[in-house]
């Protein structure tokens, strides 16, 4: 995040930062909360957007520790519960 902010300030980077949920693998809900809160604050202050792909159950853990995801979650909200929520209507099955 530091590098993204510095590069953005210098005009050498886009105004967003993307993290995949793998970044948060193996962290507990307190650690997740303490990562998301400052990220939201920094991105807001720097007028940047922070894109995080995260499973609902992991986000719920952060919310149980006081993180308010409401202002940050935007549509479309992807889910595999029904056909309309899938990415481009496709279901990607994991093959082992």
C-alpha positions, -999 to 999 in steps of 0.1 A, spaced: 0 0 0 29 23 8 44 19 -27 10 24 -43 4 56 -24 39 70 -31 37 61 -68 2 76 -70 14 109 -54 42 111 -80 17 105 -108 32 71 -117 4 48 -106 -33 44 -110 -57 56 -83 -66 21 -71 -50 -8 -53 -62 -44 -57 -57 -72 -32 -70 -108 -36 -84 -127 -6 -52 -148 -5 -35 -118 11 -56 -124 42 -52 -162 43 -43 -174 78 -51 -142 96 -77 -141 124 -106 -116 125 -88 -91 146 -59 -90 122 -82 -87 92 -101 -59 109 -68 -41 117 -58 -44 80 -90 -32 65 -96 -2 87 -64 16 80 -66 6 43 -100 23 41 -87 54 59 -56 57 37 -74 52 5 -100 77 14 -74 103 24 -53 97 -8 -85 97 -30 -77 62 -41 -99 31 -44 -91 -1 -25 -104 -32 -43 -105 -64 -22 -119 -97 -32 -129 -114 -1 -154 -141 9 -185 -131 28 -176 -153 57 -143 -136 61 -158 -102 58 -184 -112 85 -155 -120 108 -141 -85 104 -176 -70 109 -179 -90 142 -149 -71 154 -164 -38 146 -154 -31 110 -183 -14 91 -181 -27 55 -214 -10 45 -199 22 31 -173 2 11 -192 -27 -5 -204 -18 -39 -226 -35 -65 -224 -59 -81 -220 -83 -52 -209 -116 -67 -222 -148 -52 -227 -184 -63 -260 -187 -45 -280 -180 -77 -273 -177 -114 -276 -139 -115 -248 -134 -90 -222 -153 -108 -194 -137 -128 -207 -133 -163 -232 -160 -155 -205 -187 -152 -199 -211 -124 -163 -219 -119 -159 -253 -102 -127 -261 -85 -113 -294 -98 -90 -314 -75 
